[in-house]
Amino acid sequence: MQKTSIPAQRDHVLVEINNLLTNHGFETSNIYDRSCFDMVARKELELLLLKILINIDGFTGNQAEEIKKVADTFLASPLVVGIKSKNEYLEEDVVYERHGIPVIARETLRNMVVDEVYPEVFADRGGYYVQMDGEIIKQVREAQNISRKDLADKAHVSRETIYKYERGMVRAFPETAMMLESILNMKITLSVNLLAVPNFDKDKVEKSDNTNINPKISIDQNSLTNLGFGVISTTRTPFDALARRESGEKIRKNDNTIITNMEKNRNQQALRKMALNVKDLSGITEADAVFLMEGKKSLKCIEGIPVIYNWEIKEMENSKEFLSVVKERRDCN
């Protein structure tokens, strides 16, 4: 572990991370201001939602819940990259946490992206911890004919603690793990691939979705629900909502996801600006994007993003018909 020097500007860190990712095979998005995530990056099956902060204590619970919803819909990995917490620098190859989202230093991200070296140490209240492979501990202990009590005595822990290690019930101090590895002559610590898709508590995410309806959205969300979409309202993203098909065979990873921008009486200049951001995001996530608007205007798309009107949605029978119109009007400019 080593300390890092803090740059003068957060923008410098954003540029640095963008260059790191693009130089190692990632396709990166625009920088999204005032969003729960700053940028999106994809490399094959890896899709990252990144929030960059100088001080990670500025990451709020509301931001975390929002980024969890978006990550769950896109099958992406949310990650906060920071410089310090309070007056202490984040350490290399240590995973911190804020509101259920993993937090790492820039050097840790570099190690994962460049060398595929993933962290093993977690920072929590009381110090640093590691997760151990309990099954390996048990197998090696039994193969070497060592009882739990004997192993506990040698590692200076209780027999009950060894039992919990083997069942994966508790984490260990790094010093204890190193001692056990020395005794068993076997690597037993587990690294965590933060680039892989996490398993969120879906009940919690769905509950949050249902109670976070955006009152400013003018389009009738029930129209999409009647077509078989689950509507997820967002307030800290470059778009207004996400719509996910509740059933049906998926053709590609994010085939069932629609990025929706509601009109909210925005002028054409504002809509075009939003269209550029949502088109960029659509390209990275491989999700469809669409504007949902009121009225009976003749506009079919904005900057390549299809436009569908509320009255049209009410005349559709299912999500397949909706997606067919989206495909027909895509890139009509």
Sequence and secondary structure as in RCSB ss.txt:
>XXXX:A:sequence
MQKTSIPAQRDHVLVEINNLLTNHGFETSNIYDRSCFDMVARKELELLLLKILINIDGFTGNQAEEIKKVADTFL
ASPLVVGIKSKNEYLEEDVVYERHGIPVIARETLRNMVVDEVYPEVFADRGGYYVQMDGEIIKQVREAQNISRKD
LADKAHVSRETIYKYERGMVRAFPETAMMLESILNMKITLSVNLLAVPNFDKDKVEKSDNTNINPKISIDQNSLT
NLGFGVISTTRTPFDALARRESGEKIRKNDNTIITNMEKNRNQQALRKMALNVKDLSGITEADAVFLMEGKKSLK
CIEGIPVIYNWEIKEMENSKEFLSVVKERRDCN
>XXXX:A:secstr
       S HHHHHHHHHHHHHTTT EE    TTSS SEEEEETTEEEEEEEEEEGGG  HHHHHHHHHHHHHHT
 EEEEEEEEETTEE  TTEEEEETTEEEEEHHHHHHHHHH     EEEETTEEEEEE HHHHHHHHHHTT  HHH
HHHHHTS HHHHHHHHTT S B HHHHHHHHHHHTS  EE   TTS     HHHHHHHHHT   TT  S HHHHH
HTTEEEEE SSSSSSEEEEESSS  SSTTTTEEEEEE TT  HHHHHHHHHHHHHHHHHHT EEEEEE S     
EETTEEEEEHHHHHH  SHHHHHHHHHHHTT  
